Amino acid sequence: MSASASLAMTHLTTLAKEVDEDKVTPGVLGFIVFAAMALAVWALMKSMSKHMGKVDFTETSDPTKAESADTSASGSDSASGSASAEPGAKQG
């Protein structure tokens, strides 16, 4: 152990002896950290609430998209049906 490390340890042990072993409190630093975390959670919840308010939960149907989806679905069904009807086609 280096001389500076042993010197630091002696200072820390004297500070530890001054602290009452039966009464340990988080102190001002603990309060500041807790308050900062509480403010961060509050800000995040407020932001989430604002963004959730912008979400539109109702789905609108577009007739042109629905029609094109129907035609592409019927085209893929006929193509897959003819592929399985071919003799010698491997299945699975």
N, C-alpha and C positions, 0 to 999 in steps of 0.2 A: 504494500500500500504506500502511495506517495505521501510526502509530507503535507501537501495541501489537502489531500483527501482526509488524512487523519485529523488535521486541524478543523476541517469542516465538520467532521463527525463529532468532535469534542464540543463544538458550538451547538450542534443540533441536539446532542444528548443533554446539555445543560438547559436548553429550551424545553425539552421534553420533561425534565424534572420539575420545572416550574408549573407545568400544566397539571391541574387537579385530575387525577386518574378516574375519579368518580363522576366528573362533570365535563363532558365533551360536547361542544355545540358546533354547528356548521359555520357560524359567524356571518360577517357581512358578505364575504365572497360567495358563500353558499346561497345567500338571499339574492345576490345580484344574478348569479347563474340561473336560479329558479325563476326569477322575474323575467329574464331574457328569454328563457324557454317558453314561459307562459305567453309572452307577447308574440313570439314566433308562431305558436300554435293558434293563437287568436287571429293573426294575420292570414295564416294559411286557410283557416276555416272560413274567414270572410271572403277570401279569393275563390275558394271552392264553391261557396254559395252563389257568388256572382256568376261564375262560369256555368254552374248547373242551371241557373235561371235562363241562360242563353240557349240551352238545349231544347230542340223541338222534338217532342216525343211522338207526335202524330206523323204517320207516314202518308205522304201524298202519292197517288198513283198517276203516272204519266201514260196516257193511252198509246202514244207512239212507241214508247219503250216496251210496253206490255205486248203490243202487236209484233214487234221485231223479235222479242223473246219467244213468243209462240211459234213463229215460223222457224227459228233456228232450232228449237227443241224438236219440232216434228221432222226436220231435216236430219238431225243426228239420230233419231230413232230409226228412220228408214235405212240409214247407212249402217248402223250396227246390226240391224236385222238381216240385211243382205250379206254381211260379212260372215255371220254365223250360219247362213243357209248354204254357203259355198261348200262343195264337197272337198274334203281334204284339209279343211281349215282346222287349226289346232285350237282347242278351247282350254282356258285356265292358265 
